[in-house]
Amino acid sequence: MSENIRMFSTAVPHIKAAERAAIGGCTVEEALALLRLMSLDDFGLFLISLPNNKDYPGLSRLLPAMANDEVQKTWTGASGLDLYRQTSSFARQLENNFTRYAKKPLAGSDILDFGCGYGRILRMMYYYSDPSRIWGVDAWDKSINLCRETRLAGNFSQSERIPSDLPVGDQKFDLIFAFSVFTHLAPSTAKACLMAIRKYIKPGGLFVATIRPIEFWPFIDGIRKTAIAPKMQSNHQNNGFAYLPHDGVEGETYGDISCEIDFLDGDGWKIVGYDRSILDPFQVSVLMQPASL
């Protein structure tokens, strides 16, 4: 990473205990149990600092390496601590809303990251569940390959671009989340994904998907030096969504989209609320639970 991560004295004893266990031959699960004695932020900060062969060679061999800065910036447009602040904020959203709506702790839950990328948010889920209960799927083979290359523990599979099912067997999940996925899907592809995901949620479980608000388009004009905001905002107001496809065949399923929260309603889902962080203001989390099909 480009920035030095300083661990405060409150976290160091737990890291050293986990390091001693790793050198002694403990399992990933045993190391994670010791690291979970830290706060969520310290846990996440430590994971993104790996590998650190100088100070923690045992844990660096046992736990996954963080993706390099180039991968982080290519996938998300940011890296290091700036990106981590957004990651931590979203992880807290997941835990807070799961506890509120599923009415049980997130710890020990079966968790699916739909559109897992290189595993940025999935890493934080180790704070709550062991890798055997954590799954990641992505339609891009490079994402799955990166997860495996960095030795992320868990279950990883490539999904179809327009799925009717997910490659998870008969596994069902307490929590499913899709961060910055429905912000890019063409409307018909989004509907297909909603119906596919619905098959894998447990009764009373929670699905969290982020979307872009109408205010996204002036922001994009500023970033890309374009002048599309008036047209896209008009489309959004008239249709409840506005979709700008990417060039080429990819645009049939993938581009940029803003939509109203109720765009995700139906298809076996009921919307129970929304959440948002000022650290990542154009990612609005839509909170959904299974409804009768």
C-alpha positions as semicolon CSV with decimal commas, in nm:
position;residue;x (nm);y (nm);z (nm)
1;M;0,000;0,000;0,000
2;S;0,109;0,358;-0,060
3;E;0,033;0,467;0,297
4;N;0,178;0,340;0,621
5;I;-0,085;0,188;0,846
6;R;-0,014;0,248;1,212
7;M;-0,173;0,003;1,451
8;F;-0,241;0,151;1,794
9;S;-0,131;-0,022;2,113
10;T;-0,485;-0,147;2,177
11;A;-0,465;-0,374;1,872
12;V;-0,105;-0,496;1,891
13;P;-0,150;-0,766;2,162
14;H;-0,421;-0,936;1,956
15;I;-0,213;-0,926;1,639
16;K;0,090;-1,066;1,821
17;A;-0,121;-1,346;1,970
18;A;-0,250;-1,433;1,623
19;E;0,106;-1,418;1,485
20;R;0,230;-1,661;1,750
21;A;-0,058;-1,894;1,666
22;A;0,014;-1,868;1,292
23;I;0,381;-1,951;1,343
24;G;0,269;-2,245;1,555
25;G;0,061;-2,380;1,268
26;C;-0,291;-2,263;1,348
27;T;-0,570;-2,258;1,091
28;V;-0,709;-1,951;0,916
29;E;-1,020;-1,982;1,132
30;E;-0,816;-1,988;1,453
31;A;-0,617;-1,681;1,348
32;L;-0,933;-1,492;1,256
33;A;-1,090;-1,574;1,593
34;L;-0,796;-1,405;1,765
35;L;-0,800;-1,104;1,532
36;R;-1,174;-1,056;1,588
37;L;-1,092;-0,949;1,943
38;M;-0,989;-0,617;1,785
39;S;-1,232;-0,351;1,672
40;L;-1,377;-0,379;1,323
41;D;-1,161;-0,095;1,192
42;D;-0,841;-0,235;1,339
43;F;-0,928;-0,578;1,199
44;G;-0,980;-0,434;0,852
45;L;-0,675;-0,210;0,866
46;F;-0,460;-0,506;0,955
47;L;-0,595;-0,719;0,670
48;I;-0,529;-0,451;0,409
49;S;-0,172;-0,412;0,539
50;L;-0,081;-0,768;0,439
51;P;0,156;-0,904;0,340
52;N;0,391;-0,769;0,606
53;N;0,665;-1,029;0,607
54;K;0,895;-0,819;0,824
55;D;0,666;-0,789;1,126
56;Y;0,412;-1,067;1,076
57;P;0,553;-1,344;0,854
58;G;0,323;-1,611;0,995
59;L;0,001;-1,420;0,933
60;S;0,133;-1,300;0,595
61;R;0,165;-1,664;0,487
62;L;-0,171;-1,765;0,633
63;L;-0,399;-1,476;0,540
64;P;-0,473;-1,320;0,199
65;A;-0,261;-1,047;0,046
66;M;-0,432;-0,717;-0,026
67;A;-0,473;-0,624;-0,391
68;N;-0,212;-0,375;-0,507
69;D;-0,284;-0,004;-0,555
70;E;-0,322;-0,038;-0,931
71;V;-0,593;-0,303;-0,896
72;Q;-0,772;-0,101;-0,629
73;K;-0,774;0,214;-0,843
74;T;-0,876;0,028;-1,159
75;W;-1,171;-0,140;-0,987
76;T;-1,287;0,145;-0,763
77;G;-1,110;0,469;-0,854
78;A;-0,940;0,494;-0,514
79;S;-0,694;0,301;-0,300
80;G;-0,533;0,277;0,041
81;L;-0,685;0,445;0,342
82;D;-0,920;0,664;0,136
83;L;-1,080;0,352;-0,009
84;Y;-1,069;0,169;0,322
85;R;-1,276;0,439;0,491
86;Q;-1,554;0,370;0,241
87;T;-1,515;-0,006;0,284
88;S;-1,538;0,012;0,662
89;S;-1,840;0,240;0,645
90;F;-2,025;-0,004;0,420
91;A;-1,937;-0,299;0,644
92;R;-2,090;-0,112;0,937
93;Q;-2,400;-0,044;0,729
94;L;-2,432;-0,416;0,662
95;E;-2,402;-0,515;1,026
96;N;-2,631;-0,239;1,153
97;N;-2,907;-0,307;0,903
98;F;-2,881;-0,684;0,926
99;T;-2,923;-0,665;1,302
100;R;-3,216;-0,426;1,260
101;Y;-3,409;-0,612;0,991
102;A;-3,303;-0,976;1,022
103;K;-3,326;-0,933;1,400
104;K;-3,020;-1,140;1,484
105;P;-2,643;-1,087;1,498
106;L;-2,446;-1,096;1,176
107;A;-2,177;-1,309;1,344
108;G;-2,185;-1,667;1,220
109;S;-2,409;-1,588;0,922
110;D;-2,391;-1,725;0,568
111;I;-2,287;-1,430;0,351
112;L;-2,277;-1,379;-0,028
113;D;-2,096;-1,097;-0,206
114;F;-2,269;-1,068;-0,545
115;G;-2,020;-0,899;-0,778
116;C;-1,729;-0,950;-0,541
117;G;-1,457;-0,796;-0,761
118;Y;-1,116;-0,853;-0,604
119;G;-1,276;-0,914;-0,264
120;R;-1,251;-0,566;-0,115
121;I;-1,565;-0,585;0,100
122;L;-1,561;-0,961;0,132
123;R;-1,238;-0,933;0,337
124;M;-1,429;-0,739;0,600
125;M;-1,683;-1,019;0,630
126;Y;-1,416;-1,237;0,793
127;Y;-1,484;-1,025;1,101
128;Y;-1,826;-1,187;1,123
129;S;-1,802;-1,535;0,975
130;D;-1,545;-1,801;0,893
131;P;-1,445;-1,840;0,527
132;S;-1,652;-2,158;0,487
133;R;-1,965;-1,943;0,531
134;I;-1,854;-1,665;0,295
135;W;-1,913;-1,676;-0,080
136;G;-1,820;-1,448;-0,367
137;V;-1,952;-1,456;-0,722
138;D;-1,866;-1,230;-1,013
139;A;-1,942;-1,235;-1,385
140;W;-1,585;-1,138;-1,473
141;D;-1,334;-1,423;-1,466
142;K;-1,050;-1,181;-1,384
143;S;-1,222;-1,090;-1,056
144;I;-1,244;-1,452;-0,947
145;N;-0,886;-1,515;-1,056
146;L;-0,764;-1,219;-0,850
147;C;-0,946;-1,347;-0,542
148;R;-0,772;-1,681;-0,582
149;E;-0,432;-1,531;-0,664
150;T;-0,434;-1,329;-0,341
151;R;-0,536;-1,644;-0,149
152;L;-0,870;-1,516;-0,030
153;A;-1,031;-1,788;0,177
154;G;-1,391;-1,875;0,100
155;N;-1,602;-1,999;-0,187
156;F;-1,563;-1,826;-0,525
157;S;-1,740;-1,890;-0,855
158;Q;-1,795;-1,710;-1,184
159;S;-2,159;-1,626;-1,259
160;E;-2,331;-1,558;-1,589
161;R;-2,360;-1,198;-1,709
162;I;-2,738;-1,239;-1,714
163;P;-2,797;-1,511;-1,456
164;S;-3,102;-1,722;-1,400
165;D;-2,924;-1,912;-1,123
166;L;-2,609;-1,860;-0,917
167;P;-2,314;-2,102;-0,903
168;V;-2,354;-2,176;-0,531
169;G;-2,533;-2,511;-0,540
170;D;-2,817;-2,533;-0,291
171;Q;-2,655;-2,286;-0,048
172;K;-2,881;-2,012;0,089
173;F;-2,773;-1,695;0,265
174;D;-2,864;-1,481;0,561
175;L;-2,704;-1,174;0,401
176;I;-2,645;-1,098;0,035
177;F;-2,495;-0,769;-0,078
178;A;-2,416;-0,617;-0,415
179;F;-2,197;-0,308;-0,389
180;S;-2,164;-0,097;-0,705
181;V;-2,326;-0,366;-0,920
182;F;-2,680;-0,240;-0,976
183;T;-2,520;0,102;-1,034
184;H;-2,402;-0,036;-1,371
185;L;-2,654;-0,294;-1,488
186;A;-2,892;-0,235;-1,775
187;P;-3,253;-0,241;-1,650
188;S;-3,334;-0,583;-1,798
189;T;-3,012;-0,730;-1,660
190;A;-3,086;-0,582;-1,317
191;K;-3,428;-0,749;-1,314
192;A;-3,274;-1,083;-1,411
193;C;-3,022;-1,053;-1,128
194;L;-3,293;-0,967;-0,876
195;M;-3,489;-1,277;-0,969
196;A;-3,182;-1,501;-0,962
197;I;-3,062;-1,372;-0,624
198;R;-3,409;-1,417;-0,474
199;K;-3,369;-1,796;-0,498
200;Y;-3,078;-1,793;-0,254
201;I;-3,194;-1,575;0,035
202;K;-3,307;-1,739;0,358
203;P;-3,647;-1,647;0,504
204;G;-3,603;-1,325;0,698
205;G;-3,264;-1,260;0,539
206;L;-3,143;-0,926;0,404
207;F;-3,029;-0,822;0,058
208;V;-2,843;-0,491;0,025
209;A;-2,783;-0,343;-0,320
210;T;-2,640;0,001;-0,392
211;I;-2,787;0,234;-0,655
212;R;-2,710;0,583;-0,790
213;P;-2,945;0,875;-0,714
214;I;-3,047;1,130;-0,975
215;E;-2,780;1,366;-0,841
216;F;-2,518;1,132;-0,987
217;W;-2,538;1,283;-1,336
218;P;-2,405;1,637;-1,262
219;F;-2,124;1,469;-1,071
220;I;-2,041;1,257;-1,378
221;D;-2,046;1,564;-1,602
222;G;-1,790;1,724;-1,373
223;I;-1,565;1,417;-1,374
224;R;-1,589;1,334;-1,745
225;K;-1,625;1,689;-1,882
226;T;-1,953;1,594;-2,054
227;A;-2,293;1,765;-2,071
228;I;-2,536;1,474;-2,037
229;A;-2,687;1,558;-1,698
230;P;-3,001;1,742;-1,821
231;K;-3,100;1,457;-2,054
232;M;-3,025;1,181;-1,804
233;Q;-3,203;1,358;-1,519
234;S;-3,505;1,407;-1,744
235;N;-3,504;1,036;-1,829
236;H;-3,478;0,952;-1,461
237;Q;-3,770;1,178;-1,370
238;N;-3,988;1,041;-1,649
239;N;-3,903;0,669;-1,618
240;G;-3,776;0,620;-1,266
241;F;-3,430;0,541;-1,405
242;A;-3,176;0,666;-1,657
243;Y;-2,934;0,430;-1,829
244;L;-2,621;0,525;-2,022
245;P;-2,478;0,214;-2,191
246;H;-2,108;0,164;-2,236
247;D;-1,981;0,147;-2,592
248;G;-1,991;-0,182;-2,780
249;V;-2,162;-0,508;-2,697
250;E;-2,101;-0,454;-2,326
251;G;-2,361;-0,175;-2,331
252;E;-2,637;-0,430;-2,375
253;T;-2,590;-0,531;-2,013
254;Y;-2,349;-0,279;-1,859
255;G;-2,315;0,098;-1,833
256;D;-2,408;0,369;-1,583
257;I;-2,754;0,392;-1,431
258;S;-2,940;0,604;-1,179
259;C;-3,275;0,492;-1,044
260;E;-3,538;0,547;-0,781
261;I;-3,532;0,318;-0,480
262;D;-3,857;0,150;-0,580
263;F;-3,701;0,044;-0,912
264;L;-3,574;-0,262;-0,722
265;D;-3,912;-0,339;-0,565
266;G;-4,092;-0,655;-0,674
267;D;-3,948;-0,969;-0,834
268;G;-3,989;-1,142;-0,499
269;W;-3,844;-0,855;-0,295
270;K;-3,991;-0,596;-0,064
271;I;-3,799;-0,280;0,018
272;V;-3,769;-0,222;0,392
273;G;-3,547;0,087;0,394
274;Y;-3,233;0,251;0,266
275;D;-2,900;0,371;0,399
276;R;-2,621;0,602;0,283
277;S;-2,277;0,718;0,393
278;I;-2,138;1,066;0,336
279;L;-1,801;0,898;0,281
280;D;-1,938;0,751;-0,044
281;P;-2,243;0,964;-0,120
282;F;-2,338;0,826;-0,461
283;Q;-2,383;0,471;-0,333
284;V;-2,734;0,449;-0,185
285;S;-2,795;0,116;-0,013
286;V;-3,140;-0,029;-0,082
287;L;-3,243;-0,274;0,191
288;M;-3,461;-0,564;0,079
289;Q;-3,612;-0,877;0,228
290;P;-3,780;-1,169;0,053
291;A;-4,148;-1,135;-0,029
292;S;-4,386;-1,396;-0,161
293;L;-4,321;-1,490;-0,521
